[in-house]
Amino acid sequence: MKLHKLIFVTCAILFCVLFFDGLLILNRTDKKNFGQGNKNYESTENNGLGNQENGNGVDNRTIDFEQDESSIWDEEPVNLLVLGLDGDETRADAILLFNYGPSAGRLNILSIARDTRVIYKGKPMKTNALIGIGGERLIIKQVERMTGLKVDYYVTLNFEAFRKIIDVLGGVYVDVPMDMDYDDPVQNLHIHLRKGRQLLDGKKAEQYVRYRKGNNRNEGYDDGDLGRIKAQQALLKELIEQKLNWKYISKADEIFMILKDHMNTNIKIGDIRKYIGSAVNLKSEDVKVYTTPGKSVLINDIWYFIYNKKETRKLIDENFFK
């Protein structure tokens, strides 16, 4: 069993702590090692992507990763795509779109199911596999097609930094909704948490985000993965409430040292300054978390998530900054 995709939700939020608070310090320390993301992608021949309904190709809008600082306005919305990669970094186990409105001081986060069905060059596959085929550009194109939003920045992360960063930040207080006991010796996975609000260190936080079912029948979330996602979205908001403030600027260097070997991004130091003023005041109530509407469907013995295009666009139109 692989590390569950929602581990990377917390990594994404921790990256945002760095993104909005800490990078001014990094600007003075190790600027050359940050913001050197892979901006020149291998051609994907118009990507070959089609939607799940009729196989039509995606639009050919350009993703401009070479904008100068004047092209991003501090009052204009900005979209950041966070991709949490699996162990061999050929699949995206988490796909999160951060939509931030500086003038409103509000952050929207859209969780996109990794199993979302897509047609690539006439063949069905899951969205999470696109990064292994065409890199960040291909999966960015898919996200843009689904949402109608232009991706300004991207960041890819692997899971190795997760426990260390949680520990650097002093852990996170979370309401554990139930006793959690699960053991999988084959995968060396052992989860043992008690119900109630408590401080989780990196190891326990990992247990929390991986839990879905217990050792015995009828233990775990009644709604399976949906219950796990809900709980982990609660963790995400706790991280914002507890960690997104000036107090943690002093941790920026240490966080950066952990992340720099596990992160790839096209964000430049100069871009950070444009958003710090309003982002530092974010509270948990200013953060709204959404998931793409749709349903799981078994097709040829493979489970896919079929997103509802109409409802997804409605969700975006009614809640996201453009």
C-alpha positions, 0 to 999 in steps of 0.5 A: 500500500502506497503512502496516501495522497493526502500526506501531500496536502500537508506538505503543500500547506507547509510549502505555502508557509515557506512561500508566503513567509519564509522566502524573504530570508532565503532571498538573502541566503540561498537564492541560487538554489530556489526557483530554478524549476524545469521551465523548458519541457519536452514537447508533448505534441499538443499533449494528446489529451482528450476529455473523458466524454468524447476524446476532444483535445485540450486547448492550446493555450500557452503556459508562460513560465517566463513572466517577468515580475511586472506581469504578476500583480499583487492584487490579481489572483494567482494559481499554484499547482502542487503535485505530490509525487510517489516514490519513483516520482512517475505519478502524482499522488496528490494534485492540488490547485491553490487559488489565492485572491490577494485583494480578498485575502482568501485562499481556495484549494481544489483537490483533484482526484488522482484517479480522474479518467483522461484520454491520452492519445486515444487511450484511457488513463488516470490523471496522476500518470501524466507527469511520468509521460510529459512532465509538469506541462502535461498535467498542468494542461489537464488541470487547466482544461478541467478548471478553466483556470490558468496555472501561474506556478507549480511545485512538485514535492516528494514525501520524504520531507513530511515528517521532518517539517512537521517536527521542525514546526513543533508538531500540529494539534489535531482532533483525531476523530476516533481511536485509530489502530491498523497494522500492516507488517508487509508494508511496515505500516503501524497506526496507533492513535487515540481519539481526541485533540492532541499534538501530533509529531511528524511520525504520528501526523503521517499515521493520521493522514494514512489511516482509512480502516482499522484492524477489525471489520467495521473499524475506520471511516464509514465512507472510506476514502471520503472520510479520510479526505475530510479528516485530512482537509481538517488537518490542512486548515489546522496547519494554516491556523497554527503555522501560517504566521510571522512566528515561523519565519525563523524556521524558514532556513531549516524548512528550506534545507529540508525541501530543497532536495525534494522540491521542484518549482518555477517560483522566483524569489521576486514573486514572493514579495508580491503576496506576503502582505496579505497572505500572512494574515490568512486565518483558517476561516479564510481558507476554503477547501473543495474537491472536484465533483464526480463519482468513482466508476469501474471500467474494464476492472479499473476504478476511475474517478469521472469528474463532472465537467459542468459541476466543476466549472460551476464550482470554479465560477461561483467560488474561485478568483479569476 
